[in-house]
Amino acid sequence: MPPPHPLLGDVGRRAVPDTARVLMDGVEVEIDVDAVIVGDLVVVRPGAPVPLDGIVTTGHAAIVGRSPTGRWMPLERGVGDAVAAGAVVVGSDLVVRITADGAASRSR
C-alpha cells in the first residue's frame, strides 16, 4: 500500500464505505453498499469516498485517488469521467452511475 499523502494523511487509504446514498425516485436513500446495483445513481458528498466504481453523471469536483504510478494525487473529475471505489471527493457533490458491483470494485 502506498504511503499516506503528506497533506491528506490516510485519506487515500479509506476503505469503501458500508453504505451508499442512492437516488430513488429523486430522493436520497442510504442503503447497504452490497445492495447497490449496476446502473444505480449514487450521491457522493465532499470528504466521502466513492462507494463503487462508476461514471460521473452530475457535478464537477476534485477526487483524491491513486494515479497510475501509485501515488495519491487530486484528479479533476466531471460529467463522463470514471471514478474508482475508495477515491475521496473534495470540493462538491458528485452523482455517480455505478458501473461495477461491490466484488468487482473491491478487487482492484
N, CA, C and O atoms as CSV, one atom per row, in Angstrom:
chain,resi,resn,atom,element,x,y,z
A,1,MET,N,N,0.859,-1.180,0.000
A,1,MET,CA,C,0.000,0.000,0.000
A,1,MET,C,C,0.896,1.232,0.000
A,1,MET,O,O,1.905,1.267,0.704
A,2,PRO,N,N,0.532,2.244,-0.788
A,2,PRO,CA,C,1.366,3.442,-0.833
A,2,PRO,C,C,1.367,4.180,0.502
A,2,PRO,O,O,0.465,4.004,1.321
A,3,PRO,N,N,2.382,5.000,0.710
A,3,PRO,CA,C,2.440,5.763,1.959
A,3,PRO,C,C,1.320,6.794,2.015
A,3,PRO,O,O,0.745,7.136,0.982
A,4,PRO,N,N,1.000,7.299,3.221
A,4,PRO,CA,C,-0.025,8.327,3.328
A,4,PRO,C,C,0.370,9.583,2.568
A,4,PRO,O,O,1.554,9.881,2.409
A,5,HIS,N,N,-0.628,10.313,2.102
A,5,HIS,CA,C,-0.405,11.587,1.420
A,5,HIS,C,C,0.135,12.574,2.445
A,5,HIS,O,O,-0.351,12.594,3.576
A,6,PRO,N,N,1.135,13.405,2.090
A,6,PRO,CA,C,1.729,14.313,3.076
A,6,PRO,C,C,0.756,15.332,3.660
A,6,PRO,O,O,0.924,15.742,4.808
A,7,LEU,N,N,-0.252,15.751,2.903
A,7,LEU,CA,C,-1.217,16.723,3.419
A,7,LEU,C,C,-2.527,16.079,3.853
A,7,LEU,O,O,-3.187,16.572,4.768
A,8,LEU,N,N,-2.901,14.998,3.214
A,8,LEU,CA,C,-4.192,14.383,3.477
A,8,LEU,C,C,-4.113,13.193,4.428
A,8,LEU,O,O,-5.141,12.630,4.804
A,9,GLY,N,N,-2.912,12.812,4.813
A,9,GLY,CA,C,-2.771,11.688,5.734
A,9,GLY,C,C,-3.246,10.398,5.093
A,9,GLY,O,O,-2.871,10.079,3.965
A,10,ASP,N,N,-4.071,9.659,5.816
A,10,ASP,CA,C,-4.543,8.369,5.335
A,10,ASP,C,C,-5.833,8.457,4.535
A,10,ASP,O,O,-6.483,7.436,4.310
A,11,VAL,N,N,-6.221,9.658,4.098
A,11,VAL,CA,C,-7.486,9.800,3.386
A,11,VAL,C,C,-7.545,8.867,2.182
A,11,VAL,O,O,-8.605,8.312,1.895
A,12,GLY,N,N,-6.454,8.682,1.484
A,12,GLY,CA,C,-6.449,7.814,0.323
A,12,GLY,C,C,-6.545,6.350,0.656
A,12,GLY,O,O,-6.764,5.527,-0.234
A,13,ARG,N,N,-6.385,6.004,1.916
A,13,ARG,CA,C,-6.436,4.612,2.330
A,13,ARG,C,C,-7.817,4.203,2.829
A,13,ARG,O,O,-8.018,3.060,3.239
A,14,ARG,N,N,-8.760,5.126,2.795
A,14,ARG,CA,C,-10.091,4.800,3.302
A,14,ARG,C,C,-10.670,3.610,2.569
A,14,ARG,O,O,-10.543,3.480,1.352
A,15,ALA,N,N,-11.296,2.760,3.323
A,15,ALA,CA,C,-11.970,1.620,2.724
A,15,ALA,C,C,-13.264,2.082,2.076
A,15,ALA,O,O,-13.763,3.172,2.354
A,16,VAL,N,N,-13.790,1.241,1.216
A,16,VAL,CA,C,-15.091,1.515,0.621
A,16,VAL,C,C,-16.106,1.565,1.768
A,16,VAL,O,O,-16.073,0.710,2.653
A,17,PRO,N,N,-17.001,2.550,1.766
A,17,PRO,CA,C,-17.960,2.683,2.866
A,17,PRO,C,C,-18.944,1.516,2.907
A,17,PRO,O,O,-19.122,0.798,1.923
A,18,ASP,N,N,-19.574,1.344,4.060
A,18,ASP,CA,C,-20.566,0.277,4.245
A,18,ASP,C,C,-21.904,0.637,3.624
A,18,ASP,O,O,-22.690,-0.248,3.286
A,19,THR,N,N,-22.173,1.946,3.468
A,19,THR,CA,C,-23.451,2.390,2.916
A,19,THR,C,C,-23.212,3.357,1.754
A,19,THR,O,O,-22.123,3.906,1.586
A,20,ALA,N,N,-24.264,3.542,0.964
A,20,ALA,CA,C,-24.221,4.484,-0.155
A,20,ALA,C,C,-25.533,5.245,-0.190
A,20,ALA,O,O,-26.573,4.723,0.213
A,21,ARG,N,N,-25.484,6.491,-0.676
A,21,ARG,CA,C,-26.686,7.336,-0.825
A,21,ARG,C,C,-27.187,7.193,-2.260
A,21,ARG,O,O,-26.693,7.859,-3.170
A,22,VAL,N,N,-28.173,6.319,-2.451
A,22,VAL,CA,C,-28.709,6.031,-3.782
A,22,VAL,C,C,-29.914,6.928,-4.051
A,22,VAL,O,O,-30.763,7.120,-3.181
A,23,LEU,N,N,-29.980,7.476,-5.270
A,23,LEU,CA,C,-31.136,8.271,-5.672
A,23,LEU,C,C,-32.244,7.315,-6.124
A,23,LEU,O,O,-32.079,6.568,-7.089
A,24,MET,N,N,-33.365,7.349,-5.418
A,24,MET,CA,C,-34.526,6.532,-5.760
A,24,MET,C,C,-35.708,7.467,-5.932
A,24,MET,O,O,-36.168,8.078,-4.967
A,25,ASP,N,N,-36.204,7.580,-7.166
A,25,ASP,CA,C,-37.307,8.491,-7.480
A,25,ASP,C,C,-36.999,9.915,-7.026
A,25,ASP,O,O,-37.875,10.621,-6.526
A,26,GLY,N,N,-35.734,10.332,-7.207
A,26,GLY,CA,C,-35.331,11.689,-6.875
A,26,GLY,C,C,-35.038,11.947,-5.410
A,26,GLY,O,O,-34.743,13.079,-5.027
A,27,VAL,N,N,-35.117,10.901,-4.578
A,27,VAL,CA,C,-34.879,11.030,-3.138
A,27,VAL,C,C,-33.636,10.217,-2.774
A,27,VAL,O,O,-33.473,9.083,-3.224
A,28,GLU,N,N,-32.754,10.815,-1.947
A,28,GLU,CA,C,-31.584,10.077,-1.480
A,28,GLU,C,C,-31.997,9.082,-0.403
A,28,GLU,O,O,-32.651,9.437,0.578
A,29,VAL,N,N,-31.601,7.829,-0.608
A,29,VAL,CA,C,-31.886,6.776,0.360
A,29,VAL,C,C,-30.563,6.099,0.689
A,29,VAL,O,O,-29.854,5.648,-0.210
A,30,GLU,N,N,-30.229,6.026,1.975
A,30,GLU,CA,C,-28.986,5.380,2.381
A,30,GLU,C,C,-29.231,3.883,2.503
A,30,GLU,O,O,-30.076,3.440,3.282
A,31,ILE,N,N,-28.467,3.098,1.709
A,31,ILE,CA,C,-28.624,1.651,1.731
A,31,ILE,C,C,-27.261,0.988,1.881
A,31,ILE,O,O,-26.226,1.628,1.696
A,32,ASP,N,N,-27.270,-0.281,2.214
A,32,ASP,CA,C,-26.043,-1.066,2.316
A,32,ASP,C,C,-25.361,-1.084,0.950
A,32,ASP,O,O,-26.027,-1.279,-0.067
A,33,VAL,N,N,-24.060,-0.886,0.912
A,33,VAL,CA,C,-23.333,-0.814,-0.355
A,33,VAL,C,C,-23.477,-2.120,-1.139
A,33,VAL,O,O,-23.422,-2.100,-2.369
A,34,ASP,N,N,-23.658,-3.241,-0.465
A,34,ASP,CA,C,-23.829,-4.507,-1.161
A,34,ASP,C,C,-25.175,-4.605,-1.872
A,34,ASP,O,O,-25.359,-5.481,-2.717
A,35,ALA,N,N,-26.123,-3.718,-1.543
A,35,ALA,CA,C,-27.437,-3.717,-2.196
A,35,ALA,C,C,-27.460,-2.804,-3.422
A,35,ALA,O,O,-28.443,-2.799,-4.164
A,36,VAL,N,N,-26.398,-2.034,-3.646
A,36,VAL,CA,C,-26.315,-1.155,-4.809
A,36,VAL,C,C,-26.084,-2.020,-6.043
A,36,VAL,O,O,-25.268,-2.942,-6.022
A,37,ILE,N,N,-26.811,-1.715,-7.122
A,37,ILE,CA,C,-26.654,-2.497,-8.346
A,37,ILE,C,C,-26.116,-1.609,-9.469
A,37,ILE,O,O,-26.233,-0.384,-9.429
A,38,VAL,N,N,-25.529,-2.256,-10.461
A,38,VAL,CA,C,-25.015,-1.549,-11.628
A,38,VAL,C,C,-26.153,-0.734,-12.236
A,38,VAL,O,O,-27.253,-1.244,-12.450
A,39,GLY,N,N,-25.873,0.532,-12.509
A,39,GLY,CA,C,-26.867,1.446,-13.071
A,39,GLY,C,C,-27.470,2.387,-12.049
A,39,GLY,O,O,-28.045,3.408,-12.427
A,40,ASP,N,N,-27.358,2.074,-10.748
A,40,ASP,CA,C,-27.870,2.970,-9.712
A,40,ASP,C,C,-27.115,4.292,-9.747
A,40,ASP,O,O,-25.936,4.338,-10.098
A,41,LEU,N,N,-27.814,5.377,-9.374
A,41,LEU,CA,C,-27.191,6.690,-9.221
A,41,LEU,C,C,-26.904,6.911,-7.748
A,41,LEU,O,O,-27.803,6.801,-6.915
A,42,VAL,N,N,-25.656,7.222,-7.421
A,42,VAL,CA,C,-25.212,7.389,-6.048
A,42,VAL,C,C,-24.691,8.807,-5.859
A,42,VAL,O,O,-23.911,9.295,-6.677
A,43,VAL,N,N,-25.113,9.471,-4.790
A,43,VAL,CA,C,-24.625,10.805,-4.443
A,43,VAL,C,C,-23.420,10.640,-3.530
A,43,VAL,O,O,-23.482,9.921,-2.533
A,44,VAL,N,N,-22.323,11.310,-3.874
A,44,VAL,CA,C,-21.110,11.267,-3.058
A,44,VAL,C,C,-20.803,12.681,-2.605
A,44,VAL,O,O,-20.583,13.565,-3.432
A,45,ARG,N,N,-20.786,12.902,-1.298
A,45,ARG,CA,C,-20.558,14.216,-0.694
A,45,ARG,C,C,-19.055,14.483,-0.519
A,45,ARG,O,O,-18.261,13.544,-0.468
A,46,PRO,N,N,-18.670,15.750,-0.428
A,46,PRO,CA,C,-17.265,16.078,-0.173
A,46,PRO,C,C,-16.767,15.415,1.108
A,46,PRO,O,O,-17.451,15.403,2.131
A,47,GLY,N,N,-15.577,14.874,1.026
A,47,GLY,CA,C,-14.970,14.198,2.166
A,47,GLY,C,C,-15.310,12.730,2.240
A,47,GLY,O,O,-14.738,12.006,3.055
A,48,ALA,N,N,-16.229,12.271,1.408
A,48,ALA,CA,C,-16.637,10.866,1.434
A,48,ALA,C,C,-15.962,10.107,0.294
A,48,ALA,O,O,-15.695,10.672,-0.766
A,49,PRO,N,N,-15.690,8.823,0.522
A,49,PRO,CA,C,-15.136,8.015,-0.556
A,49,PRO,C,C,-16.243,7.547,-1.508
A,49,PRO,O,O,-17.387,7.354,-1.098
A,50,VAL,N,N,-15.891,7.373,-2.753
A,50,VAL,CA,C,-16.798,6.804,-3.745
A,50,VAL,C,C,-17.040,5.345,-3.347
A,50,VAL,O,O,-16.076,4.605,-3.151
A,51,PRO,N,N,-18.307,4.909,-3.221
A,51,PRO,CA,C,-18.565,3.561,-2.715
A,51,PRO,C,C,-18.249,2.439,-3.696
A,51,PRO,O,O,-17.813,1.365,-3.283
A,52,LEU,N,N,-18.465,2.674,-4.998
A,52,LEU,CA,C,-18.241,1.663,-6.029
A,52,LEU,C,C,-17.778,2.358,-7.301
A,52,LEU,O,O,-18.001,3.556,-7.470
A,53,ASP,N,N,-17.141,1.623,-8.184
A,53,ASP,CA,C,-16.695,2.200,-9.447
A,53,ASP,C,C,-17.883,2.751,-10.233
A,53,ASP,O,O,-18.968,2.170,-10.216
A,54,GLY,N,N,-17.673,3.874,-10.923
A,54,GLY,CA,C,-18.758,4.433,-11.716
A,54,GLY,C,C,-18.309,5.559,-12.616
A,54,GLY,O,O,-17.119,5.843,-12.754
A,55,ILE,N,N,-19.307,6.199,-13.234
A,55,ILE,CA,C,-19.110,7.323,-14.146
A,55,ILE,C,C,-19.879,8.514,-13.595
A,55,ILE,O,O,-21.043,8.383,-13.217
A,56,VAL,N,N,-19.232,9.678,-13.549
A,56,VAL,CA,C,-19.888,10.891,-13.055
A,56,VAL,C,C,-20.993,11.302,-14.031
A,56,VAL,O,O,-20.756,11.427,-15.233
A,57,THR,N,N,-22.210,11.513,-13.497
A,57,THR,CA,C,-23.329,11.975,-14.329
A,57,THR,C,C,-23.700,13.422,-14.023
A,57,THR,O,O,-24.267,14.106,-14.874
A,58,THR,N,N,-23.387,13.895,-12.822
A,58,THR,CA,C,-23.696,15.267,-12.426
A,58,THR,C,C,-22.592,15.763,-11.500
A,58,THR,O,O,-22.157,15.051,-10.596
A,59,GLY,N,N,-22.144,17.002,-11.740
A,59,GLY,CA,C,-21.182,17.628,-10.844
A,59,GLY,C,C,-19.775,17.654,-11.408
A,59,GLY,O,O,-19.474,17.054,-12.440
A,60,HIS,N,N,-18.934,18.368,-10.695
A,60,HIS,CA,C,-17.524,18.506,-11.039
A,60,HIS,C,C,-16.782,18.724,-9.734
A,60,HIS,O,O,-17.141,19.610,-8.959
A,61,ALA,N,N,-15.762,17.934,-9.483
A,61,ALA,CA,C,-15.011,18.048,-8.232
A,61,ALA,C,C,-13.641,17.413,-8.406
A,61,ALA,O,O,-13.394,16.661,-9.349
A,62,ALA,N,N,-12.771,17.734,-7.481
A,62,ALA,CA,C,-11.507,17.010,-7.400
A,62,ALA,C,C,-11.771,15.744,-6.596
A,62,ALA,O,O,-12.602,15.726,-5.688
A,63,ILE,N,N,-11.057,14.704,-6.946
A,63,ILE,CA,C,-11.072,13.500,-6.122
A,63,ILE,C,C,-9.630,13.176,-5.794
A,63,ILE,O,O,-8.724,13.477,-6.572
A,64,VAL,N,N,-9.420,12.568,-4.652
A,64,VAL,CA,C,-8.092,12.113,-4.286
A,64,VAL,C,C,-8.085,10.616,-4.528
A,64,VAL,O,O,-8.782,9.853,-3.859
A,65,GLY,N,N,-7.285,10.218,-5.499
A,65,GLY,CA,C,-7.208,8.812,-5.860
A,65,GLY,C,C,-5.790,8.462,-6.232
A,65,GLY,O,O,-4.908,9.319,-6.289
A,66,ARG,N,N,-5.592,7.199,-6.481
A,66,ARG,CA,C,-4.260,6.732,-6.834
A,66,ARG,C,C,-4.042,6.908,-8.336
A,66,ARG,O,O,-4.877,6.505,-9.145
A,67,SER,N,N,-2.927,7.507,-8.694
A,67,SER,CA,C,-2.574,7.685,-10.097
A,67,SER,C,C,-2.015,6.363,-10.626
A,67,SER,O,O,-1.785,5.436,-9.849
A,68,PRO,N,N,-1.797,6.270,-11.933
A,68,PRO,CA,C,-1.206,5.039,-12.480
A,68,PRO,C,C,0.150,4.699,-11.883
A,68,PRO,O,O,0.568,3.541,-11.922
A,69,THR,N,N,0.848,5.694,-11.327
A,69,THR,CA,C,2.152,5.428,-10.718
A,69,THR,C,C,2.032,4.956,-9.269
A,69,THR,O,O,3.031,4.607,-8.640
A,70,GLY,N,N,0.793,4.945,-8.737
A,70,GLY,CA,C,0.597,4.502,-7.360
A,70,GLY,C,C,0.632,5.622,-6.346
A,70,GLY,O,O,0.432,5.374,-5.157
A,71,ARG,N,N,0.881,6.851,-6.776
A,71,ARG,CA,C,0.924,7.991,-5.860
A,71,ARG,C,C,-0.467,8.572,-5.697
A,71,ARG,O,O,-1.271,8.555,-6.630
A,72,TRP,N,N,-0.753,9.094,-4.493
A,72,TRP,CA,C,-2.038,9.739,-4.232
A,72,TRP,C,C,-1.968,11.171,-4.721
A,72,TRP,O,O,-1.039,11.907,-4.390
A,73,MET,N,N,-2.965,11.563,-5.519
A,73,MET,CA,C,-2.969,12.925,-6.028
A,73,MET,C,C,-4.392,13.345,-6.363
A,73,MET,O,O,-5.233,12.502,-6.675
A,74,PRO,N,N,-4.671,14.668,-6.298
A,74,PRO,CA,C,-6.001,15.141,-6.690
A,74,PRO,C,C,-6.159,15.064,-8.202
A,74,PRO,O,O,-5.258,15.419,-8.962
A,75,LEU,N,N,-7.318,14.596,-8.611
A,75,LEU,CA,C,-7.645,14.486,-10.026
A,75,LEU,C,C,-8.982,15.179,-10.251
A,75,LEU,O,O,-9.925,14.950,-9.492
A,76,GLU,N,N,-9.084,16.011,-11.262
A,76,GLU,CA,C,-10.357,16.679,-11.577
A,76,GLU,C,C,-11.267,15.694,-12.286
A,76,GLU,O,O,-10.849,15.007,-13.218
A,77,ARG,N,N,-12.514,15.630,-11.839
A,77,ARG,CA,C,-13.497,14.746,-12.454
A,77,ARG,C,C,-14.797,15.500,-12.688
A,77,ARG,O,O,-15.233,16.290,-11.851
A,78,GLY,N,N,-15.414,15.243,-13.848
A,78,GLY,CA,C,-16.689,15.849,-14.181
A,78,GLY,C,C,-17.543,14.865,-14.957
A,78,GLY,O,O,-17.226,13.677,-15.024
A,79,VAL,N,N,-18.622,15.353,-15.539
A,79,VAL,CA,C,-19.568,14.500,-16.247
A,79,VAL,C,C,-18.851,13.662,-17.309
A,79,VAL,O,O,-18.106,14.189,-18.136
A,80,GLY,N,N,-19.089,12.358,-17.268
A,80,GLY,CA,C,-18.499,11.427,-18.220
A,80,GLY,C,C,-17.208,10.790,-17.766
A,80,GLY,O,O,-16.745,9.833,-18.387
A,81,ASP,N,N,-16.605,11.298,-16.689
A,81,ASP,CA,C,-15.339,10.752,-16.203
A,81,ASP,C,C,-15.572,9.563,-15.277
A,81,ASP,O,O,-16.548,9.522,-14.528
A,82,ALA,N,N,-14.665,8.607,-15.342
A,82,ALA,CA,C,-14.717,7.441,-14.467
A,82,ALA,C,C,-14.139,7.788,-13.095
A,82,ALA,O,O,-13.192,8.567,-12.985
A,83,VAL,N,N,-14.724,7.198,-12.054
A,83,VAL,CA,C,-14.201,7.322,-10.692
A,83,VAL,C,C,-14.128,5.921,-10.095
A,83,VAL,O,O,-14.975,5.071,-10.369
A,84,ALA,N,N,-13.113,5.695,-9.283
A,84,ALA,CA,C,-12.891,4.372,-8.701
A,84,ALA,C,C,-13.344,4.323,-7.252
A,84,ALA,O,O,-13.279,5.316,-6.527
A,85,ALA,N,N,-13.799,3.161,-6.851
A,85,ALA,CA,C,-14.192,2.945,-5.461
A,85,ALA,C,C,-13.043,3.327,-4.539
A,85,ALA,O,O,-11.892,2.968,-4.788
A,86,GLY,N,N,-13.361,4.057,-3.472
A,86,GLY,CA,C,-12.367,4.449,-2.485
A,86,GLY,C,C,-11.770,5.825,-2.709
A,86,GLY,O,O,-11.199,6.402,-1.783
A,87,ALA,N,N,-11.890,6.373,-3.932
A,87,ALA,CA,C,-11.397,7.727,-4.184
A,87,ALA,C,C,-12.244,8.701,-3.372
A,87,ALA,O,O,-13.462,8.540,-3.289
A,88,VAL,N,N,-11.621,9.697,-2.779
A,88,VAL,CA,C,-12.312,10.633,-1.896
A,88,VAL,C,C,-12.643,11.918,-2.648
A,88,VAL,O,O,-11.774,12.525,-3.275
A,89,VAL,N,N,-13.906,12.326,-2.578
A,89,VAL,CA,C,-14.380,13.533,-3.258
A,89,VAL,C,C,-13.994,14.763,-2.436
A,89,VAL,O,O,-14.156,14.784,-1.216
A,90,VAL,N,N,-13.479,15.786,-3.124
A,90,VAL,CA,C,-13.087,17.036,-2.483
A,90,VAL,C,C,-13.776,18.182,-3.217
A,90,VAL,O,O,-13.685,18.273,-4.442
A,91,GLY,N,N,-14.453,19.046,-2.494
A,91,GLY,CA,C,-14.996,20.248,-3.109
A,91,GLY,C,C,-16.494,20.309,-3.224
A,91,GLY,O,O,-17.111,21.173,-2.601
A,92,SER,N,N,-17.119,19.425,-4.000
A,92,SER,CA,C,-18.561,19.492,-4.165
A,92,SER,C,C,-19.131,18.096,-4.420
A,92,SER,O,O,-18.394,17.139,-4.661
A,93,ASP,N,N,-20.459,18.006,-4.362
A,93,ASP,CA,C,-21.131,16.725,-4.566
A,93,ASP,C,C,-20.923,16.210,-5.980
A,93,ASP,O,O,-20.786,16.985,-6.926
A,94,LEU,N,N,-20.900,14.882,-6.107
A,94,LEU,CA,C,-20.933,14.220,-7.401
A,94,LEU,C,C,-22.080,13.225,-7.397
A,94,LEU,O,O,-22.386,12.622,-6.368
A,95,VAL,N,N,-22.710,13.057,-8.543
A,95,VAL,CA,C,-23.644,11.946,-8.727
A,95,VAL,C,C,-22.955,10.988,-9.683
A,95,VAL,O,O,-22.497,11.375,-10.758
A,96,VAL,N,N,-22.892,9.716,-9.264
A,96,VAL,CA,C,-22.139,8.699,-9.994
A,96,VAL,C,C,-23.070,7.555,-10.382
A,96,VAL,O,O,-23.790,7.023,-9.537
A,97,ARG,N,N,-23.058,7.174,-11.670
A,97,ARG,CA,C,-23.792,5.995,-12.119
A,97,ARG,C,C,-22.853,4.798,-11.920
A,97,ARG,O,O,-21.759,4.765,-12.485
A,98,ILE,N,N,-23.275,3.835,-11.131
A,98,ILE,CA,C,-22.442,2.700,-10.768
A,98,ILE,C,C,-22.255,1.772,-11.971
A,98,ILE,O,O,-23.213,1.419,-12.658
A,99,THR,N,N,-20.984,1.384,-12.210
A,99,THR,CA,C,-20.657,0.520,-13.342
A,99,THR,C,C,-20.133,-0.848,-12.932
A,99,THR,O,O,-19.949,-1.718,-13.783
A,100,ALA,N,N,-19.891,-1.050,-11.644
A,100,ALA,CA,C,-19.387,-2.344,-11.165
A,100,ALA,C,C,-19.947,-2.634,-9.790
A,100,ALA,O,O,-20.084,-1.730,-8.965
A,101,ASP,N,N,-20.270,-3.884,-9.541
A,101,ASP,CA,C,-20.802,-4.246,-8.217
A,101,ASP,C,C,-19.675,-4.231,-7.188
A,101,ASP,O,O,-18.518,-3.967,-7.515
A,102,GLY,N,N,-20.035,-4.517,-5.949
A,102,GLY,CA,C,-19.078,-4.447,-4.854
A,102,GLY,C,C,-17.879,-5.359,-5.020
A,102,GLY,O,O,-16.749,-4.952,-4.753
A,103,ALA,N,N,-18.110,-6.583,-5.456
A,103,ALA,CA,C,-16.999,-7.535,-5.605
A,103,ALA,C,C,-16.017,-7.050,-6.657
A,103,ALA,O,O,-14.805,-7.113,-6.450
A,104,ALA,N,N,-16.527,-6.566,-7.786
A,104,ALA,CA,C,-15.647,-6.087,-8.854
A,104,ALA,C,C,-14.908,-4.821,-8.449
A,104,ALA,O,O,-13.728,-4.665,-8.765
A,105,SER,N,N,-15.586,-3.918,-7.754
A,105,SER,CA,C,-14.957,-2.655,-7.328
A,105,SER,C,C,-13.860,-2.897,-6.310
A,105,SER,O,O,-12.828,-2.226,-6.339
A,106,ARG,N,N,-14.069,-3.846,-5.411
A,106,ARG,CA,C,-13.086,-4.094,-4.340
A,106,ARG,C,C,-11.890,-4.904,-4.812
A,106,ARG,O,O,-10.858,-4.918,-4.141
A,107,SER,N,N,-12.005,-5.583,-5.958
A,107,SER,CA,C,-10.928,-6.442,-6.406
A,107,SER,C,C,-9.810,-5.674,-7.093
A,107,SER,O,O,-8.789,-6.258,-7.456
A,108,ARG,N,N,-9.993,-4.365,-7.277
A,108,ARG,CA,C,-8.985,-3.571,-7.973
A,108,ARG,C,C,-7.892,-3.133,-7.042
A,108,ARG,O,O,-6.957,-2.452,-7.464
